[in-house]
Amino acid sequence: MTDQRKGLFYGLAAYVAWGAFPLYFRLLKPAGPLEILAHRIIWSLVTVSVLILVLRRWRWFRTAGARTLGLLALGAVLIAVNWYTYIYGVNSSRVVETALGYFINPLISVLFGVVILHERLRRLQWVALAIGAVAVVVLTVDYGRPPWIALTLAVSFGLYGLIKKVAGAPAVEGLTVESLVLFLPALGYVTWLTWSGDAAFGTVSAGHTALMVLSGVLTAGPLLAFAAAANRVPLTTIGLLQYLTPILQFLAGVLILGEHMPAARWAGFALVWLALVVFSADSLRSARRAAQIRANNVVLAQ
């Protein structure tokens, strides 16, 4: 298997795992979203700590600067908001709305590029953003409220991705710092739940307890697979693969969990998908043009 095919396999593994998360988190009931989040943080720290020791990656922590650690601490807060919102959405039967959040995330990231990084957008990128804005309006009318779960997921993950890009920390080390930042509040909450007799962990069944513990592996595993993919395949491929997760989440919500999809909601999602088609087509065209320019420059340099 070539290196690029390995990368494609790792990418598919990561995005399929993330796409199956709605079915996994539903199995964690009757634990509440905050308890599930707390255990996810605790067991993620256990998992990445083992990986750090096995892979002998502790040297990075000696050289990481205060700026990098500060950015990762801010990233920890954002990913905690993202995780909690996602778990709440799944366990309150709003899987389709959580899928919407990850569909519009690329558009939100582009918007951040304009607002925060002062990037200039191409014409088709503006068209995609305009279509996405119309889609949000249509879905707001359909829901009778703004799609807060979707917007919170998209904004928190978009900001998290921006901070991770600026921080430049490796995947395992970055997740370790984030888990350390969140560990004490998570442990304190779990301890309080146990003391008050309201904890689901360890009281439902052995299978439920095992699934809660498994949340650490299921958090770190796809992240490592994604990192392996990103190092082996072009960013355009990663950009297209990322749509696999919300597609699988959407299908799980509609076909497996039976969430209702009125006509107006279908129209809103259709607009989102149209925006993503325009956005992806423009990204592919831009990537091909850049590759052609690089190839021409190599020829001229010879």
Residue pairs with C-beta under 8 A, 6 or more apart in sequence:
1 9
3 232
4 232
4 233
6 228
6 232
7 228
7 229
7 230
7 231
7 232
7 233
7 237
8 229
8 232
8 233
8 237
10 225
10 226
10 228
10 229
10 232
11 225
11 226
11 229
11 230
11 233
11 237
11 238
11 241
12 241
12 244
13 222
13 225
14 222
14 223
14 225
14 226
14 229
15 222
15 226
15 241
15 242
15 244
15 245
15 248
16 244
16 245
16 248
17 218
17 221
17 222
17 225
18 222
18 245
19 244
19 245
19 246
19 247
19 248
19 249
19 252
20 248
20 252
21 86
21 90
21 218
21 249
22 90
22 95
22 98
22 249
22 252
22 253
22 257
23 252
23 256
24 211
24 218
25 36
25 86
25 87
25 90
25 91
26 90
26 91
26 257
27 208
27 211
28 36
28 91
28 208
28 211
28 212
28 215
29 91
30 200
30 204
31 39
31 200
31 201
31 204
31 208
31 212
32 91
32 200
33 84
33 87
33 88
33 91
34 84
34 189
35 189
35 190
35 193
35 199
35 200
35 201
36 87
36 91
36 212
36 215
37 80
37 83
37 84
37 87
37 186
38 185
38 186
38 187
38 189
38 190
39 186
39 190
39 201
39 212
39 213
39 215
40 83
40 215
40 216
40 219
41 80
41 179
41 182
41 183
41 186
42 183
42 186
42 187
42 190
42 216
43 212
43 213
43 214
43 215
43 216
43 217
43 219
44 175
44 179
44 215
44 216
44 219
44 220
45 176
45 179
45 180
45 183
45 216
46 216
47 216
47 217
47 219
47 220
48 172
48 175
48 176
48 179
48 216
48 220
49 176
51 57
51 172
51 220
51 224
52 58
52 172
52 173
52 176
55 172
57 170
57 172
57 173
60 169
60 170
60 173
61 173
64 169
64 173
64 177
68 167
68 168
68 169
69 177
71 163
71 166
71 167
72 163
72 167
72 169
72 174
72 177
72 178
72 181
73 177
73 178
73 181
74 163
75 160
75 163
75 164
75 167
75 174
75 178
76 177
76 178
76 179
76 181
76 182
77 181
78 156
78 157
78 159
78 160
78 163
79 156
79 157
79 160
79 178
80 182
81 152
81 156
82 152
82 153
82 156
82 157
82 160
85 98
85 101
85 149
85 152
85 153
85 156
86 98
86 101
86 153
88 149
89 95
89 97
89 98
89 101
89 149
89 153
90 98
93 257
93 259
94 149
94 259
95 249
95 250
95 252
95 253
95 257
95 259
96 249
96 250
96 253
96 254
96 259
96 261
96 265
97 143
97 147
97 149
97 150
98 149
98 150
98 153
98 249
98 253
99 246
99 247
99 249
99 250
99 253
100 139
100 147
100 150
100 246
100 250
100 269
100 272
101 147
101 149
101 150
101 151
101 152
101 153
101 154
101 157
101 246
102 153
102 154
102 157
102 242
102 245
102 246
102 249
103 243
103 246
103 250
103 269
103 272
103 273
103 276
104 132
104 135
104 136
104 150
104 151
104 154
104 272
104 275
105 153
105 154
105 157
105 158
106 239
106 242
106 276
106 279
107 128
107 129
107 132
107 154
107 275
107 276
107 279
108 154
108 155
108 158
109 158
109 161
109 162
110 121
110 125
110 128
110 129
110 279
111 129
111 158
112 158
112 159
112 162
113 119
113 121
114 120
114 121
116 162
117 162
121 129
122 282
122 286
124 278
124 279
124 281
124 282
125 279
125 282
127 278
128 275
128 276
128 278
128 279
128 282
129 275
131 271
131 272
131 274
131 275
131 278
132 271
132 272
132 275
134 271
135 268
135 269
135 271
135 272
135 275
136 146
136 147
136 151
136 268
138 264
138 267
138 268
138 271
139 147
139 150
139 264
139 265
139 268
139 269
140 146
140 147
141 264
142 262
142 264
142 265
142 267
142 268
143 265
164 174
167 174
169 177
170 227
171 223
171 224
171 226
171 227
172 220
172 223
172 224
172 227
175 219
175 220
175 223
190 199
190 201
193 199
193 201
194 201
200 208
201 208
201 209
201 212
202 209
229 238
229 241
230 238
234 287
235 287
236 283
236 284
236 287
239 280
239 283
240 280
243 276
243 280
250 269
253 259
254 261
261 269
